[in-house]
């Protein structure tokens, strides 16, 4: 599976997010990406790494859910 770099990412809906790091679930060992919205650092989000990196399809067009912009 691809690596998730710390830094800024753009979500396919347009908002930017800052990836803090990758965490591992203590029971399942599944990896989760830990991030927050650039416009609101008060809420921290997690998403399964596989989902964070996946390619999605919207209106017949394939795209990444999150696209790397730049390193921190």
N, C-alpha and C positions, 0 to 999 in steps of 0.2 A: 504494500500500500504506500501511496505517496506520503511524503513528510509535510507537516504543516509548519510553516515558518511563523515566528512572531512578527507582528507588523500589522499594517492596515490592509483591509480587504473591502471590496465593494460587493454588496449583496445584489442579486439580480433585479431586485425591486428599486435599487438606487441608493440606499443608505450605506454609510461607511461604518465599519466595525474594526476594533483593535483586538487582535488575538493576544491574549496574555500568555497562553501556553497550552499544553496538552496534559490532561490528567487521566488517571487510570482508575476504573471502578474497583473497589477493594475485594468484591466477591467474584465478579465475572471477568475481571481484567480487561474489559472493553475500554477502548480509548475514547475520551471526550475532548472536544476543543472548548476551551474556556475563553470567553470574549465579552466585550461590552461595546455598546454603541458609542461612536465618537462624539455624538451630540449629547449623550447622557451617560456619564461614567458611574452613576449611582446603582444601576442594575447590572449584575453580572449574569451572563447566560452560558449554558453549556449545550452542546449538540454532539451526537455521536460523530466521531471523526469520519466514518464512512459516509454519513449523510452530508457533512460539511464539504467534503471533496467531490460529491457526486455531480454528475451532469444531469440536468433536467431538461424537459421540453415544455415550452410555452408558445402558444400560437404557431405550432409547427416548426419552431426554431429550437435547436439544441444549444444549451449554454451551461456554464458552470454556475452552481448555486452561489458560490463566493469566488471572486477573482482577486488574486494578490495584487496590491497596488505598490507598496513599498515597505521596507524593513523599518523597525523602530529606531 
